Amino acid sequence: MGIPEMLGAGLVLLLLFITGFFGSRYKIPEVIIYILLGIALGGLLIDSHLLHFVGEVGIVLLFFMLGMEFPIKQLTQVAKKVTPAGTLDVVLCLGVTTGICLLFGLDFITSLIVGGVLYATSSSITAKLLESSKRMANPESEFILGLLIFEDLVAPVLVAILVGLTSGNELTLGSLTVLMGKVFLLTLGAILIGRFLFSKLGPFFDKHMTRDVFILFVIGLALFYGGLALYLDLSEVLGAFLAGIIIAEVRRTHQLEGMIIPIRDLTLPLFFLYFGTTITFDEGIPMVGLLFLLFIWSILAKIIIGIYGGRWYGLSKRVALRAGFSLTQRGEFSIIIAALATGPIKAFSSVFILSSAIFGILLFQLAPKIAKKIYGTNQPKEKVRVPGM
């Protein structure tokens, strides 16, 4: 006789609380704890449709809230400020990594998935580390956060492309053109709806936001646009991010976040838990040589981006190096992309993500000491310069 679903759900949430509580106490990111818990419970929770769906809602709300931070005008400003460093980031972490995988004999789509896994620094881990280490006021924090925002803009589009490429259809110039056309239309639709409709709804929001029923409208918009992206064979991540951009035009982000955060915090851990349940190591860790090479490259690439991108941004050499050593941890974006992989590549990606997150946290903590050791303290006072301005 199986246990009732409600009893199982209660046990899962309690386990998440216990592991998350001890993780936060010992400064271990919850993302790592939840994935490890999923791996441990894999035999019990595998192929749980309910767990998968609720976790997907959590990811949708995460990207919806990211989009809410960026009204369209601010998006263009952020892109202008960090485009040089962001472009270098794409070239090194996505492009070069894909090339390395191709040289090791992986096919193009698999290589692009691995490149995507290595691409983005973890926004959640990095933001928490900046805050807990009291480095948020340091000159490199503006550059780091700007680069994370750039990655937040690129990653949903990358996920949408990878979803299209992994759907089983043959990759041709025509299919790629159709895919990019869908991305363009979905994005254009969000911009038009935001600029010409939601920008005029401020009084409506002010009047009705305090009603309990209003949360249904907000969450419904996120799920609808995310679902529309799925209907177009794109990623719900892209749709949710664009839904956030739509509602950002109302300029009531702070008030709306208070409604969404409790639901996001309840559902998002289930995504990482479910991801952990899909990881198996029946055949051991695959391609250990490539894994080690990419692990080293992932660190070097981010340090290079910090050094050169930070200098282009206007930071001193010491502060730019400090930024580079603070960018090496991967997290939620990598997990989303790794979830598109199957079998050995998913196990390969999972080992990389866990190793990168743990080692990246260590490098973040050591970054000030390393930069001081190399450059000392006799550096001129940093003056942040915005490229192109």
N, C-alpha and C positions, 0 to 999 in steps of 0.2 A: 504493500500500500504506500503510494507516494505521499509526501507531505503536502498540505494545502499551499497554494501559491502565495497566499497572504502571509503564512508563517515563514515561507522561504524568503519572501521579500523583506520581512522584518529582520530575519537573521542576517541577510546580506547587508542591510543598512547598518545594523549594529556592528558587524565586522568592519565595514568601511569606517565607521566612527572610531572604533578601537585602534585600527591600524593608522588612520589619519591622525588621531590624537597623539600617538607615540611618535609618529613621523615628524609632526610639527615640534614636539618636545625636543627631539634630537636633531632638528633642522634638516630633515630629509624631505625633499619635495613630495607632496602628496601624489603627484603624477607617477613617480617611481613606485611608491608604496602600493598604489592601486593596481598597477600593472603586475607587480609581483604577486599580489593577492589573487589576481585573475589567473595567473599561471598556476598557482597552488590549487585553485578551485576549478581548474579547467575541466576535469573529468565530471564534475557535478553540474556545471552551468553551461556547458558547450551547446551551441545551437539554440539558445534561449531567445525566441523571437521577441518576447516582451522586454528582456534586458537590452537587446540590440536596439529596439525602437526607442525606449526611454533614453538610452545613451545618445542616440541620434538627435533627440530633442535637445539634450544638453549641449551638444556641439553646435546645433543651429542657434541656440540662445547665446553661446559664447561669441560666435561670429556676428550675430545680430548686434550685440553690445559693442563689439569692435567697430562696426559700421556706424553706430550711433555717435561715435566720437568725432566723426569726420563729415561735417557739412561740405558741400561740393567746393565752395571757395577755399576752405581750409585744406582740402585734399590737394588742390593745385599748388598751394603754398608749400606744403610738406614735400611734395614731389620735386619742386624746384630746389629746395634747400639741400636735399640729400641724394639727388639723382646721380652725381658722380660716384659717391661711395656705394650707392645701391646698385648701380650698373656693374661696378667691379665685383660686388657680392654675387650677382647673378652669374657673371662670367666665370668666376673662380669656383664657387661652391656648387653651382648647378652645371655649368658648361664643362669645366675641366673634369669634374667628377664623372659626368656622363662619358666623356672621352676615355678616362681611365678604365671604366667598366667595359667599354667596347673593345679596348686593347686586351682585356682579359677574357674576351670571347663571349660576353653576354650580349643578348640581342638588344635592339635599340630601345624598345619599350621598357624592358627590365632595367637597362642602364639609366633611362630617364627617371624611373621610379626611385632608384638608388640615389641619383643626383638630387631628386626632390627631397628625399629623406635627409640628405646632408645640407640642404640649402639654408633653412631658416633657423636662426637662434630662437630659443624658447622665450616668448614674451613674458609668460607668467613667472617662470623661474627667475629671469633677469630682473624684472620689476621688483619682485620680492627681495632679491639679493641687494639691489640698490637701496631699498628702503631699510632693510634690517642692518646693513653695514654702514648706514648713515652717509652714503656717498651720493645721495640724490642731489645735493647742492654742489657737487663737484663739477668742473667744467665739462668733463667727458659725458656726463649723464644726458645732456641735451643731444649730443651726437648719437649716443647709444639708443636713446628712445626714438630719435628721428629715423635711424636705420631700421629699428624694429617696426616702425609704422610703414616704412617702405616695403619691408617684407610682408607685412599684413596686407598690403595692397596687391603684391605680386602672387602670394601663395594661393589665394582663392582661385585666381585665374589658372594657375598651374594645376591645381587640383581638378578644376573643370576639364582642362585639356587631358589630364591623365585618365580621368573617368571615361572620357570619350575614346581614348586610345585603348583602354582595357576592356571595352564593352564587347569585344569579340569581332568587331568589324575590321576588315582589311584596311590598313593605313595607306591612303592614296592622297594625292594633292587635292582631289575633289572633296574627299571626306574631311580633310583637315580644313579646307576652305569653309565647308558647311559648319563645322564645329566652331571655328572662329566667328563665323557669321552669327551663330546663336549666342555666343558670348557677347558680341557687340550689341545685338538687339536687346538682350536682357539688360545689359548695362545702360544702354540708351533709354530704355523704358523706365528704369529706376531714376535716372537723372531728370527726365521730363516730368514724371509723377512728383518727384520731390520738389522741383523748381516751380512748377505751375499749379500744383494742388496742395501739397502738404505745407509749403511755405506760407500758405494763407490760412492754415487751420489752427494757429496759435490760440485765438479766442475760444475755439471749440474745445481744445485740450484744457485750457485754464478752467473752463466751466465744468467739465465732466471727469477730469482725471481723478478726483477724490472718490468717485463712485467705485464700489467693489467690482462692478461688472466691466469696468474699463480695461482691466487686465486681459479680458477675453479678446478685445480688439487688438491690443499690442502684440500678444503672443500669437494671435491668429494671423496677423500680418507677417510675422517672422516665418511661421510654418507655411503660409500660403506661398510666399515668394520662394522659400526654400523648396517647397514641393513643386512649384512651377519649373524651377531649374531641373529637378529630377525628371519631370515630364518631358523636358527637352533633351534628356540624356546628358545633362550636365551635372554638376555637383551641388548638393544642397548647401554646402559651405559658401559657395559663390552667391547663391540666391539669398541666403540669410544675411551676408555682408551687405549686399545691395539693398535689402529691406531696411537695414540699419541706416544706410545713407539716405534712404527716402525719409525716414522718420526724424533723422538729424536736422532736416530743414525746418522742423517745427521749433527748434531751439529750446527744447524742454528736456534735454538729455538727463540732467541730474535727477529730476523728479521721476522720470520713467525708469531709471536704473534702480531706484528703490523698490519698484514693483517686481522687476525681473530677477534681481540678484538671488532672492531666496529660492526661486524655481530653478535657476541655473545651478546654484550650489547643491541642490538636491539631485539633479539629473546628470550633471557633467561627470561626477566620479564614476557613474555607471558606464559611461563610454570607455574610460580607461580600463575599468574592470573587465568589460566585455572584450576589449582588445586583448587583454592578457589571457583570456580563456581560449582565444583562437591561436595562441602560440604553442607550438609543440617542438620538442627537441628529440624526436624519435631517432633521427639520423645524426644527432650531434650538431655541433655548430658548423655550418657549411662555409667553404672558401675562407679559411682562417687567414691565409696569406693576404688576400684582397681586403679582408676586414681590417687587419692590422694596418695595411697601407692607407686605407681610406680614413681610419681613425686618426693617424698621424697627419694626413693631408687636411682633414677637417679642422684640426687645430691650427696648422700653419696658415691655411687660407684665411681664417678669421683674424689671425694676428696681422697678416698682410693687409687685410681690409681696414683694420683699425689703424695701422701705421699710415698707410697712404690716404685712405678715406678721411681719417682724422686730421691729417695735415691739410688736405683740400678744404676741410671744414673750418680750419683756422686754429686748430689745437697745437700746442707745443709738441715736440718729439716725445717727451716723457709722458704727457697726458694721452697722446695718441697711442703709444705702446700700452699704456694702462687700459685704454678702451679695447684694444685688440685682444688682450688676455681676458677680458670680461665678456667676450661674445661667443665663447666656444661651446656652450651648452645647448643641446637640442632638446625639443620637448613636444608640445602639442601638435604643431604643424607636421613634424616628422611622423608622429603616430598616425595622423589622418592619412598621410600618403602611404605609409607602410601598410595600412589596412587594405589598400588596393592590391597588395602583393599576395602571393599564395605560397604555401609550402616552405621550401628552404629559404626563399628570398625574404619572406616575412620573419622567419627566425633570425636570419642574417641581420635584417634591419632592426629587429628588436634588441639584439645584443649590442648593436652600435648605439642605439638611442639610450639604453640604460647606462652603458659605459660613458657615453658623451655627457650625459646629465651629471653623473657622479663626478667625473674628472673635471668637467666644466665648472662645477661649483667650487672645487678646490682651486682651480686656476683663478677664478674670480676673486677668491679670498686672498690669494697670493699676489694678485696683479699690482697693488701699490708697492709691495716690497720688491718685486722683480724690476719694475720701472725705476724705482729709487736706486736699486743696486746698479743698474746699467747707466743711468743718466745722472744720478745724484739728485741733489735738491737745488742746485744753482741754475735753475731755469728761469727765463723771464716770465713775468706774469702772463697767463694765458688770456688772450682776447679772441673771443669766438667771432669768426668771420663767416658770413653766409655766402656760399658761392653764387655768383651772378648778381649780387646786390652791392 
